[in-house]
Amino acid sequence: MKELAVERNMTINQVIQKGGLNQTTISELMNGRTKHPKVSTIQKYCEGLGISLSDFFSDKFQ
């Protein structure tokens, strides 16, 4: 997730704001405290990045 933000010259906070996410939710996810995020959370993160959900899971970003 962090790498995707860096590739787009964005900070995690910028992605969170654009996607309408809660800082705590993303912090817990990135720190491994949340093992199974909701699809809606990933979708909002993708919206913040300006990518599709299928792009998030595709090999071209890994």
N, CA, C and O of each residue as an XYZ file, in Angstrom:
248
protein
N       0.829     -1.187      0.000
C       0.000      0.000      0.000
C       0.872      1.249      0.000
O       0.614      2.217     -0.715
N       1.895      1.194      0.812
C       2.796      2.344      0.889
C       3.513      2.561     -0.441
O       3.688      3.694     -0.889
N       3.928      1.452     -1.065
C       4.633      1.539     -2.334
C       3.756      2.159     -3.422
O       4.234      2.941     -4.243
N       2.475      1.805     -3.421
C       1.560      2.372     -4.407
C       1.437      3.887     -4.244
O       1.376      4.625     -5.227
N       1.403      4.334     -2.998
C       1.326      5.773     -2.744
C       2.603      6.466     -3.225
O       2.544      7.513     -3.870
N       3.746      5.877     -2.908
C       5.030      6.455     -3.310
C       5.134      6.528     -4.831
O       5.615      7.522     -5.375
N       4.677      5.461     -5.527
C       4.719      5.456     -6.989
C       3.929      6.609     -7.595
O       4.218      7.056     -8.705
N       2.932      7.084     -6.859
C       2.091      8.187     -7.349
C       2.462      9.520     -6.707
O       1.707     10.490     -6.779
N       3.631      9.552     -6.081
C       4.129     10.765     -5.422
C       3.124     11.304     -4.412
O       2.884     12.509     -4.334
N       2.547     10.398     -3.647
C       1.566     10.769     -2.629
C       2.008     10.222     -1.282
O       2.739      9.235     -1.203
N       1.555     10.878     -0.232
C       1.744     10.341      1.108
C       0.520      9.484      1.449
O      -0.526      9.594      0.809
N       0.667      8.648      2.448
C      -0.467      7.844      2.909
C      -1.600      8.771      3.340
O      -2.768      8.491      3.066
N      -1.269      9.855      4.004
C      -2.303     10.799      4.449
C      -3.077     11.395      3.279
O      -4.288     11.591      3.377
N      -2.396     11.684      2.181
C      -3.081     12.207      0.999
C      -4.049     11.173      0.428
O      -5.170     11.503      0.044
N      -3.603      9.924      0.380
C      -4.457      8.854     -0.133
C      -5.680      8.682      0.765
O      -6.802      8.532      0.280
N      -5.453      8.707      2.067
C      -6.546      8.561      3.037
C      -7.568      9.680      2.864
O      -8.772      9.424      2.846
N      -7.097     10.909      2.738
C      -8.008     12.041      2.574
C      -8.800     11.933      1.279
O     -10.015     12.126      1.275
N      -8.117     11.624      0.175
C      -8.807     11.515     -1.109
C      -9.803     10.367     -1.129
O     -10.850     10.461     -1.770
N      -9.485      9.289     -0.434
C     -10.362      8.125     -0.416
C     -11.441      8.177      0.650
O     -12.344      7.341      0.664
N     -11.354      9.159      1.546
C     -12.341      9.277      2.612
C     -12.209      8.193      3.671
O     -13.203      7.701      4.207
N     -10.970      7.832      3.963
C     -10.710      6.776      4.936
C     -10.378      7.332      6.311
O     -10.034      8.503      6.472
N     -10.494      6.458      7.284
C     -10.151      6.782      8.659
C      -8.672      6.459      8.873
O      -8.224      5.372      8.511
N      -7.925      7.368      9.444
C      -6.497      7.191      9.704
C      -6.233      5.944     10.537
O      -5.294      5.200     10.255
N      -7.043      5.709     11.549
C      -6.852      4.561     12.430
C      -7.002      3.252     11.671
O      -6.231      2.317     11.883
N      -7.986      3.181     10.792
C      -8.216      1.968     10.000
C      -6.986      1.616      9.179
O      -6.547      0.465      9.184
N      -6.432      2.581      8.482
C      -5.268      2.329      7.633
C      -4.032      2.042      8.480
O      -3.223      1.187      8.119
N      -3.877      2.736      9.586
C      -2.747      2.497     10.476
C      -2.763      1.061     10.993
O      -1.728      0.394     11.004
N      -3.919      0.586     11.416
C      -4.032     -0.784     11.916
C      -3.753     -1.797     10.816
O      -3.142     -2.836     11.065
N      -4.193     -1.500      9.618
C      -3.957     -2.383      8.488
C      -2.469     -2.439      8.143
O      -1.914     -3.522      7.958
N      -1.842     -1.307      8.060
C      -0.436     -1.246      7.672
C       0.498     -1.777      8.747
O       1.606     -2.221      8.448
N       0.054     -1.733      9.997
C       0.874     -2.254     11.095
C       0.573     -3.711     11.412
O       1.111     -4.262     12.373
N      -0.287     -4.340     10.610
C      -0.569     -5.754     10.783
C      -1.570     -6.104     11.859
O      -1.780     -7.283     12.145
N      -2.191     -5.110     12.461
C      -3.185     -5.392     13.498
C      -4.522     -5.816     12.904
O      -5.315     -6.485     13.567
N      -4.770     -5.432     11.669
C      -5.956     -5.869     10.935
C      -5.471     -6.793      9.830
O      -4.766     -6.368      8.915
N      -5.849     -8.048      9.921
C      -5.376     -9.043      8.964
C      -6.290     -9.191      7.753
O      -5.834     -9.575      6.676
N      -7.573     -8.891      7.920
C      -8.544     -9.096      6.854
C      -9.374     -7.831      6.652
O     -10.474     -7.712      7.193
N      -8.847     -6.891      5.874
C      -9.588     -5.640      5.655
C     -10.843     -5.875      4.823
O     -10.918     -6.816      4.033
N     -11.807     -5.016      5.012
C     -13.027     -5.070      4.210
C     -12.701     -4.629      2.788
O     -11.826     -3.793      2.565
N     -13.417     -5.202      1.840
C     -13.237     -4.813      0.434
C     -13.529     -3.328      0.275
O     -12.884     -2.647     -0.522
N     -14.499     -2.826      1.030
C     -14.841     -1.403      0.931
C     -13.670     -0.512      1.362
O     -13.500      0.583      0.827
N     -12.868     -0.970      2.317
C     -11.689     -0.211      2.747
C     -10.655     -0.179      1.626
O     -10.084      0.869      1.326
N     -10.421     -1.329      1.016
C      -9.462     -1.388     -0.086
C      -9.963     -0.548     -1.257
O      -9.178      0.130     -1.919
N     -11.270     -0.593     -1.511
C     -11.852      0.192     -2.605
C     -11.630      1.686     -2.374
O     -11.266      2.407     -3.302
N     -11.844      2.150     -1.159
C     -11.638      3.565     -0.847
C     -10.168      3.948     -0.984
O      -9.846      5.044     -1.444
N      -9.286      3.049     -0.587
C      -7.855      3.314     -0.741
C      -7.518      3.449     -2.226
O      -6.764      4.337     -2.625
N      -8.088      2.560     -3.035
C      -7.872      2.625     -4.487
C      -8.403      3.935     -5.054
O      -7.764      4.540     -5.915
N      -9.545      4.371     -4.589
C     -10.105      5.648     -5.047
C      -9.156      6.788     -4.713
O      -8.962      7.701     -5.515
N      -8.571      6.729     -3.530
C      -7.604      7.755     -3.133
C      -6.376      7.751     -4.018
O      -5.782      8.798     -4.273
N      -5.997      6.574     -4.485
C      -4.841      6.446     -5.375
C      -5.181      6.755     -6.821
O      -4.299      7.062     -7.623
N      -6.460      6.674     -7.153
C      -6.873      6.873     -8.539
C      -6.676      5.632     -9.382
O      -6.430      5.730    -10.584
N      -6.783      4.446     -8.759
C      -6.669      3.185     -9.487
C      -7.907      2.341     -9.227
O      -8.678      2.605     -8.305
N      -8.082      1.318    -10.061
C      -9.221      0.420     -9.868
C      -8.852     -0.676     -8.869
O      -7.680     -0.915     -8.578
N      -9.878     -1.323     -8.363
C      -9.669     -2.439     -7.438
C      -8.907     -3.563     -8.147
O      -8.046     -4.201     -7.542
N      -9.214     -3.807     -9.410
C      -8.494     -4.857    -10.149
C      -7.018     -4.481    -10.336
O      -6.152     -5.354    -10.313
N      -6.729     -3.188    -10.522
C      -5.329     -2.754    -10.614
C      -4.598     -2.999     -9.295
O      -3.427     -3.378     -9.300
N      -5.265     -2.789     -8.189
C      -4.656     -2.987     -6.876
C      -4.166     -4.425     -6.732
O      -3.096     -4.669     -6.173
N      -4.949     -5.371     -7.234
C      -4.606     -6.778     -7.083
C      -3.812     -7.340     -8.252
O      -3.424     -8.508     -8.226
N      -3.566     -6.535     -9.269
C      -2.845     -7.053    -10.443
C      -1.343     -7.094    -10.196
O      -0.823     -6.396     -9.325
N      -0.668     -7.909    -10.964
C       0.777     -8.065    -10.836
C       1.561     -6.856    -11.293
O       2.715     -6.686    -10.899
N       0.961     -6.011    -12.114
C       1.735     -4.887    -12.653
C       2.143     -3.879    -11.585
O       3.035     -3.063    -11.818
N       1.501     -3.924    -10.413
C       1.864     -3.000     -9.330
C       2.695     -3.689     -8.247
O       2.996     -3.073     -7.224
N       3.064     -4.925     -8.447
C       3.809     -5.647     -7.399
C       5.236     -5.882     -7.783
O       5.993     -6.474     -7.014
